[in-house]
Amino acid sequence: MIEITHITETAVLVGLITFRQDEARVHETLDELEFLFETAGGTAVKRFIQKLEKPDTRTFVGSGKLEEIKAFITVENVGTVVFDDELSPSQLRNIEKELQCKVLDRTTLILDIFARRARTATARTQVELAQYQYLLPRLSRMWTHLEKQRGGIGMRGPGEKEIETDRRIIRDKIALLKEKLKDIDKQKITQRSGRERLVRVALIGYTNVGKSTLMNLLSKSDVFAENKLFATLDTTVRKVVIDNLPFLLTDTVGFIRKLPHGLVESFKSTLDEVREADLLLHVVDISHPGFEDQIEVVNQTLSEIKAGDKPVMMVFNKVDAYTFVEKDETDLSPATRENVTLEELKRTWIAKVNSPAQFISATKKLHLEEFRNALYRTVHDIHIVRYPYNKLLY
């Protein structure tokens, strides 16, 4: 009998308070970074936060803070340090040299989770391309032991260093993956053109807001849903019928702060489902304290992929988990976000958005009938304009 013990990887998290993000925002993004690391299978044991005007070009944090981190990981035997921003290749080299441990940044962590979650050939190809594009400028820190010219009998080649050979191999691999994704794009276009003349609705939103759960409710399907970040990477399309009205519903990959640009580029064929949708259902976790920031992140990403002009229906999910602190009558200080009731928040957001805002709980199945009715009316209006001679409604 051989007993196998699984050792959970531990890490410390590092963030910066700068003129661009205050302390509250840093704690919020570090909460998200911790959730990302837990999703990847590890445990965060401590956070280090430093206030700087801008990141140090050499080591991201100051030398004193780096010494403090080194002392802690040495005493506590922590093997990984995770930074909340993308590190440059030189910063990675310098920090690893100082700390003598594994150093990750937010981008590496997201790419690792995407690689774990990818199930289909399309998703694996997209993630692999993003990983190689991220890896290419960082090869120097990985192959320093191979920097000498190759020599010996039978080893005299065209004079390339080992690192140059690896760079050329990776460039060839990137070119091959891009060609493969072009073929995938053609297949996706053919699939979309072959669909019936139906209105297309896409679920969008920040990661882990309940898009897949809502997809399962509407389509009566069994799409994978889990309380972890990026549970869904592969685009899923289902036909949904409300009363006499059929339409296509698409579940898409969730967005997140500081989403690596390479991922946005490599997931082009997946995000085309968003670009070509007739209606976007923007799902929001209303119980999250920073849900308004998450809405802004999604809107920015939509602008990046040139889908910011699409009709949008706001769907505020997880109303059952919404909490507020009732303000004491004797407290004369201004009310804060935590003092706002759900009813007050509803009135605020209904006034803010042009389209009808829906407030539901997908897990508790609250207010689903009102949501279905609003969705029916919206899709019906789009259908009779886009397909006026389609007899499906009559």
Secondary structure, DSSP 8 states (H G I E B T S, - for coil): ---------EEEEEEEE-SSS-HHHHHHHHHHHHHHHHHTT-EEEEEEEEE-SS-BTTTBS-HHHHHHHHHHHHHHT--EEEESS---HHHHHHHHHHH-SEEEEHHHHHHHHHHHH--SHHHHHHHHHHHHHHHGGGHHHH-GGG-SB--STT---SS-BHHHHHHHHHHHHHHHHHHHHHHHHHHHHHHHHTS-S--EEEEEEBTTSSHHHHHHHHHT------SSTT---S-EEEEEEETTEEEEEEE---B-TT--HHHHHHTHHHHHHHHT-SEEEEEEETTSTTHHHHHHHHHHHHHHTT-TTS-EEEEEE-GGG-------TT--S---GGG--HHHHHHHHHHH-SS--EE-BTTTTBSHHHHHHHHHHHHHHHHHHH-TT-GGG-
